[in-house]
Amino acid sequence: MKIILAGGGAFGQKHLDAIRAIGGIEVDSLVGRELASTREVARKYGIGHATTSLTEALARPGVSAAILATPTQLHAAQAIECLRDGKHVQVEIPLADSWKDAEAVAQAQRESRLVCMVGHTRRFNPSHRWIHRRIAAGELRIQQMDVQTYFLRRTNMNALGQPRSWTDHLLWHHAAHTVDLFSYQAGAPVTVAHAIQGPIHPKLGIAMDMSIQLKAETGAICTLSLSFNNDGPLGTFFRYICDNGTYIARYDDLVDGKEQKIDVSKVDVSMNGIELQDREFFAAIRENREPNASVHQVLDCYRTLAELERQLAGER
């Protein structure tokens, strides 16, 4: 399978590492904002073509799919361009930063009938998949999820600590992971959602602290705390309080409520959530089926985020 990848930054390189581990996939072109740095990453991964034009990359012979790891503000328009050009597409989280744009991508997928998948990695992390399988087997039922998403990011830096050309967002990016995962694990849509936020950063123009409460149709609840001001352990930590045990997920690792490690190494062929996500994308294309985390499966998440944004706008 011949694909292109747009975005050679921190997450683009995570995808390139995953593709190298999977094998059988040729990255034909790398698309980036600056040609010199894009060529440098392309050389590192043995990619023969680099460009600043997504349109140019999509037009290359034999390309059947694209992975988008570009700035959030470009996701929806680029995903639609890929679909209208006849290419399957996986767009990194978030799908969009507005409900209107999220709906537009979903409509483009319906018209194209191509695979359109969104990078909701938490669905694929072995820790969360272990929980999901027990829920599906009727062994667990979620009562409450308590989630902390904490970073120290008071300047505009990416996950590699490098300056970034765009501004990240606690609601449309980081909260999207948990809003979708909560509904996915609860097995029901979110019916109640509330949010409050702290002061707006004078330079970045975003809230640096946020608190979100959710309730699913099943009655399960979720409390999500997010911060770019946290000077401590960084990342996202999920506490599952269930009817039959408590579990804490830290990315691909899982412990019980007493911090006893749970072996999730046999959940799938890899312990790397990004690799498992990419494997699902390529398998869905080959098998001509809807992938887990398809645009339509995650659309309710973005509807909820839009409602939370309206609430937060009313605070100001």
C-alpha positions as CSV (number, residue, x, y, z in Angstrom):
1,M,0.0,0.0,0.0
2,K,1.4,3.4,-1.0
3,I,0.4,6.3,1.3
4,I,1.4,9.9,2.0
5,L,1.9,11.5,5.4
6,A,1.3,15.1,6.1
7,G,3.0,16.6,9.2
8,G,6.6,15.7,10.0
9,G,6.5,16.9,13.6
10,A,6.3,15.0,16.9
11,F,3.1,13.0,16.1
12,G,3.9,12.6,12.4
13,Q,7.2,10.9,13.4
14,K,5.3,8.6,15.8
15,H,3.2,7.4,12.9
16,L,6.4,7.0,10.8
17,D,7.9,4.8,13.5
18,A,4.7,2.8,13.7
19,I,4.6,2.3,9.9
20,R,8.2,1.1,10.0
21,A,7.2,-1.5,12.7
22,I,4.1,-2.6,10.7
23,G,5.9,-3.2,7.4
24,G,4.3,-3.5,4.0
25,I,3.4,0.2,3.8
26,E,5.3,2.6,1.6
27,V,5.3,6.3,2.5
28,D,5.6,7.8,-0.9
29,S,5.7,11.5,0.1
30,L,6.0,13.6,3.3
31,V,4.2,16.9,3.4
32,G,5.3,19.7,5.8
33,R,5.1,23.4,6.3
34,E,8.8,24.1,5.8
35,L,10.5,22.3,2.9
36,A,14.0,22.1,4.5
37,S,12.9,20.5,7.8
38,T,10.4,18.3,5.9
39,R,13.3,17.0,3.7
40,E,15.3,16.3,6.8
41,V,12.6,14.1,8.3
42,A,12.1,12.4,4.9
43,R,15.7,11.5,4.7
44,K,15.7,10.2,8.3
45,Y,12.8,7.8,7.3
46,G,13.9,7.0,3.8
47,I,11.0,8.8,2.1
48,G,12.0,9.8,-1.4
49,H,9.7,12.8,-1.9
50,A,9.0,15.8,0.3
51,T,6.8,18.8,-0.4
52,T,4.8,21.6,1.2
53,S,1.8,20.9,-0.9
54,L,-0.8,18.2,0.1
55,T,-2.4,18.5,-3.3
56,E,0.9,17.7,-5.0
57,A,1.5,14.7,-2.8
58,L,-2.1,13.3,-3.3
59,A,-1.5,13.5,-7.1
60,R,1.5,11.2,-7.0
61,P,0.9,7.9,-8.9
62,G,-0.3,4.9,-6.9
63,V,-1.1,6.8,-3.7
64,S,-4.3,5.3,-2.1
65,A,-4.4,6.8,1.4
66,A,-3.2,9.6,3.6
67,I,-2.4,10.2,7.3
68,L,-2.8,13.7,8.5
69,A,-0.7,14.8,11.5
70,T,-0.9,18.5,10.8
71,P,-2.1,21.5,12.9
72,T,-5.6,21.1,14.3
73,Q,-6.9,24.1,12.3
74,L,-6.1,22.2,9.0
75,H,-7.6,18.8,9.8
76,A,-11.1,19.1,8.5
77,A,-10.3,20.9,5.2
78,Q,-7.4,18.5,4.5
79,A,-9.5,15.4,5.3
80,I,-12.1,16.6,2.9
81,E,-9.5,17.2,0.2
82,C,-8.2,13.7,0.6
83,L,-11.7,12.1,0.4
84,R,-12.7,14.2,-2.6
85,D,-9.4,13.2,-4.3
86,G,-10.4,9.5,-3.8
87,K,-8.0,8.8,-1.0
88,H,-8.7,7.0,2.2
89,V,-7.7,9.2,5.2
90,Q,-6.8,8.9,8.8
91,V,-6.8,12.3,10.5
92,E,-5.1,12.8,13.8
93,I,-7.2,13.9,16.8
94,P,-9.1,16.2,16.8
95,L,-11.2,15.7,13.7
96,A,-12.0,19.4,13.7
97,D,-12.2,22.4,16.0
98,S,-15.9,23.2,15.3
99,W,-19.1,21.1,14.9
100,K,-19.7,22.5,11.5
101,D,-16.4,21.3,10.2
102,A,-16.8,17.9,11.9
103,E,-20.1,17.4,10.1
104,A,-18.6,18.5,6.8
105,V,-16.0,15.7,7.1
106,A,-18.6,13.1,7.9
107,Q,-20.6,14.2,4.9
108,A,-17.6,14.0,2.6
109,Q,-17.0,10.4,3.9
110,R,-20.6,9.5,3.1
111,E,-20.3,10.8,-0.4
112,S,-16.9,9.1,-1.1
113,R,-17.6,5.8,0.8
114,L,-13.9,5.7,1.6
115,V,-12.3,4.9,4.9
116,C,-12.2,8.0,7.1
117,M,-10.7,7.3,10.5
118,V,-9.9,9.7,13.4
119,G,-6.8,9.2,15.7
120,H,-8.7,8.5,18.9
121,T,-5.7,6.6,20.2
122,R,-7.2,5.7,23.6
123,R,-9.5,3.2,21.9
124,F,-6.3,1.3,20.9
125,N,-4.0,1.6,23.9
126,P,-3.7,-2.0,25.4
127,S,-4.6,-0.7,28.8
128,H,-8.0,0.7,27.7
129,R,-8.6,-2.3,25.3
130,W,-8.2,-4.7,28.3
131,I,-10.9,-2.7,30.1
132,H,-13.1,-2.6,27.0
133,R,-12.9,-6.4,26.5
134,R,-14.0,-7.0,30.0
135,I,-16.9,-4.6,29.6
136,A,-17.9,-6.3,26.4
137,A,-17.8,-9.7,28.1
138,G,-20.1,-8.4,30.9
139,E,-17.4,-8.7,33.6
140,L,-17.2,-4.9,34.3
141,R,-19.6,-1.9,34.3
142,I,-18.3,1.6,34.7
143,Q,-19.6,3.6,37.5
144,Q,-17.2,6.5,37.2
145,M,-14.2,7.7,35.4
146,D,-11.8,10.2,36.9
147,V,-9.3,11.6,34.4
148,Q,-6.4,14.0,34.7
149,T,-4.8,15.5,31.6
150,Y,-1.8,17.5,32.9
151,F,1.0,19.3,31.1
152,L,3.4,22.2,31.8
153,R,3.0,24.1,28.5
154,R,3.0,27.8,29.1
155,T,4.8,28.5,25.8
156,N,3.8,27.1,22.4
157,M,5.8,23.9,22.3
158,N,5.1,20.4,20.8
159,A,5.5,17.0,22.4
160,L,9.2,17.0,21.6
161,G,9.7,20.4,23.3
162,Q,10.1,22.2,20.0
163,P,8.5,25.5,19.1
164,R,5.2,25.1,17.3
165,S,3.6,27.2,14.6
166,W,0.0,26.7,16.0
167,T,-1.7,26.7,19.3
168,D,-3.0,23.6,21.0
169,H,-6.3,23.5,22.8
170,L,-7.5,21.8,26.0
171,L,-11.1,21.4,24.9
172,W,-10.9,20.5,21.2
173,H,-7.8,18.3,21.4
174,H,-7.1,16.9,24.9
175,A,-10.7,16.7,26.1
176,A,-11.6,15.0,22.9
177,H,-9.6,11.9,24.0
178,T,-11.6,11.5,27.2
179,V,-15.1,12.5,25.9
180,D,-14.9,9.9,23.2
181,L,-13.3,7.2,25.4
182,F,-15.9,7.7,28.2
183,S,-18.8,7.1,25.8
184,Y,-16.9,4.2,24.1
185,Q,-16.3,2.5,27.4
186,A,-19.7,3.3,28.9
187,G,-21.3,1.9,25.7
188,A,-23.7,4.8,25.6
189,P,-23.8,8.5,24.4
190,V,-23.1,11.4,26.7
191,T,-26.4,13.0,27.8
192,V,-25.2,15.6,30.3
193,A,-22.0,17.8,29.8
194,H,-20.8,20.7,31.9
195,A,-17.5,22.7,31.8
196,I,-15.8,25.6,33.5
197,Q,-12.4,27.1,32.7
198,G,-9.7,29.3,34.2
199,P,-8.3,32.5,33.0
200,I,-7.4,33.0,29.3
201,H,-3.6,33.2,28.6
202,P,-2.8,36.7,27.5
203,K,-0.5,35.6,24.6
204,L,-1.8,32.1,23.7
205,G,-5.4,33.2,23.8
206,I,-6.6,29.9,25.4
207,A,-7.7,28.7,28.8
208,M,-4.8,27.0,30.6
209,D,-7.0,25.1,33.1
210,M,-10.4,23.4,32.6
211,S,-12.8,21.1,34.4
212,I,-15.4,19.0,32.6
213,Q,-18.2,16.8,34.0
214,L,-20.0,14.2,31.9
215,K,-22.9,11.7,32.3
216,A,-23.7,8.8,30.0
217,E,-27.1,7.4,29.2
218,T,-26.2,4.4,31.4
219,G,-25.8,6.7,34.4
220,A,-22.0,6.4,34.5
221,I,-20.3,9.7,35.2
222,C,-16.9,11.2,34.3
223,T,-14.8,14.0,35.9
224,L,-12.0,15.4,33.7
225,S,-9.4,17.9,34.9
226,L,-7.1,19.5,32.4
227,S,-4.2,21.8,32.8
228,F,-1.3,23.4,30.9
229,N,0.0,24.7,34.3
230,N,0.9,21.5,36.0
231,D,4.5,21.2,37.2
232,G,4.5,17.5,38.0
233,P,3.9,14.2,36.4
234,L,2.9,14.9,32.8
235,G,0.3,13.1,30.7
236,T,-3.2,11.7,31.1
237,F,-4.2,9.3,33.8
238,F,-7.5,7.4,33.8
239,R,-9.1,5.9,36.9
240,Y,-11.9,3.5,36.1
241,I,-14.2,2.9,39.1
242,C,-16.3,-0.1,38.2
243,D,-18.8,-2.4,39.8
244,N,-16.1,-5.1,39.9
245,G,-12.8,-3.4,40.7
246,T,-10.9,-0.2,40.2
247,Y,-8.2,0.3,37.5
248,I,-5.8,3.0,36.6
249,A,-4.6,3.4,33.0
250,R,-1.4,5.3,32.2
251,Y,-1.1,5.3,28.4
252,D,-0.3,1.7,27.6
253,D,0.2,0.5,31.2
254,L,-2.5,-0.6,33.6
255,V,-2.7,-1.3,37.4
256,D,-5.5,-2.1,39.7
257,G,-6.7,0.2,42.5
258,K,-3.9,-1.1,44.8
259,E,-1.2,-0.3,42.2
260,Q,-0.8,-4.0,41.3
261,K,0.4,-4.2,37.7
262,I,-1.9,-5.9,35.2
263,D,-0.2,-7.7,32.2
264,V,-1.7,-6.3,29.0
265,S,1.1,-7.4,26.8
266,K,-1.1,-10.1,25.2
267,V,-4.0,-7.8,24.4
268,D,-2.6,-7.3,20.8
269,V,0.5,-7.7,18.7
270,S,2.0,-4.5,20.0
271,M,2.1,-2.3,23.2
272,N,2.2,0.8,21.0
273,G,-1.2,2.5,20.7
274,I,-0.3,4.5,17.7
275,E,0.9,1.4,15.9
276,L,-2.3,-0.5,16.7
277,Q,-4.3,2.5,15.5
278,D,-2.4,2.6,12.2
279,R,-2.8,-1.2,11.8
280,E,-6.6,-0.7,12.1
281,F,-6.6,2.0,9.4
282,F,-4.7,-0.2,6.9
283,A,-6.7,-3.3,7.8
284,A,-10.0,-1.4,7.2
285,I,-8.8,-0.3,3.8
286,R,-7.7,-3.8,2.8
287,E,-10.9,-5.4,4.1
288,N,-13.2,-2.7,2.8
289,R,-14.9,-2.1,6.1
290,E,-15.6,0.7,8.7
291,P,-12.7,1.1,11.1
292,N,-12.9,1.5,14.8
293,A,-12.8,5.2,15.5
294,S,-14.4,6.0,12.1
295,V,-15.6,9.6,11.6
296,H,-19.2,8.5,12.3
297,Q,-18.3,6.6,15.4
298,V,-16.6,9.6,17.0
299,L,-19.0,12.3,15.7
300,D,-20.9,12.5,19.0
301,C,-17.7,13.4,20.8
302,Y,-17.5,16.6,18.7
303,R,-21.1,17.4,19.2
304,T,-20.4,17.3,22.9
305,L,-17.3,19.5,22.6
306,A,-19.3,22.1,20.6
307,E,-21.9,22.2,23.4
308,L,-19.1,22.6,26.0
309,E,-17.6,25.4,23.9
310,R,-21.0,27.2,23.9
311,Q,-21.1,26.9,27.7
312,L,-17.6,28.3,28.1
313,A,-18.3,31.2,25.7
314,G,-21.2,32.2,28.0
315,E,-18.8,32.4,30.9
316,R,-16.7,35.2,29.4
